[in-house]
Amino acid sequence: MRYESEKIYIYGKHALMEALQNAPRTIKKVFISQESRDDELKKLLAKNDITVAFLKGKEASRMVGQDTAHQDVVAIVDVDKLMVDFDGFASSLEPSAGTMLVLLDELTDPHNVGAIIRSAAAFGAAGVLIPSHNQAPITGVVVKSSAGMAFRVPLVSIGNVNYTVDRLKKMDFKIYALEMDGKKKVMDEKFENPALFVVGNEGKGIRQKTLERCDVTLRIPMDSRCESLNASVSAAVVLYGWSLRHPEALGK
């Protein structure tokens, strides 16, 4: 997926099928090869009354880049319909001990953002909270990196990180900061409250004012030969640790 002339594209059959099966309202238009024999895809496009155009020559590569594995399948996505407003999302929440959210605090690498969204979906997150400023936006790269999970887990647009944290604290969420030098090991936390995990910037970490609002700083014990894990890997480990305490969130 990528921005081009204020359009956002997703590409490849897998990403498009995820969108059609889970969030068809987000798809504006689809471009496919005239030679396509994919009956399943065509049925879903017809079922959701989505406009289809046929690709000509190297049109797909011009839209999404020469080096992308587009498989002659490209779609225009309406990101406004993919993102959910925080106030409406929070109003509909009925938090329990098995409710978990992830908040991204100014991540800049779209691959990290996509990978975290994928982990959030895998381990039972109720939503991923994404600031509207100083943050890698939802793009085709993000959707591709999420393996299409961007269409499965709610993506929540937030204006101010600290306001969001404060509001969730009032809703009985316990706020966890993912920190390399955190005071508590992830396996020692029982996760008995609704949980919000804050993932900080790849280089600078979580901003000080946000860190001060966190109830617990979590660390992942590691072999001394390894200095650190990147943001998306750290998030995956911590979310897995949470899911061990809350297998019900996985629907099993």
Buried (B, 14 or more C-beta within 10 A) or exposed (E): BBEEEEBBBBBBBBBBBBBBEBBBEBBBBBBBBEEBEBEEBBEBBEEBEBEBEEBEEEBBBEBBBEEBEBBBBBBBBBBEEBBBEBEEBBEEBEBEBBBBBBBBBBBBBBBBBBBBBBBBBBBBBBBBBBBEEEBBBBBBBBBBBBBBBBBBBBBBBBEEBEEBBEBBBEEEBBBBBBBBEBEEEBEEBEBEBBBBBBBBBBEEBBBEEBBEBBBBBBBBEEEEEEEEBEBBBBBBBBBEBBBEBBEEBEEE
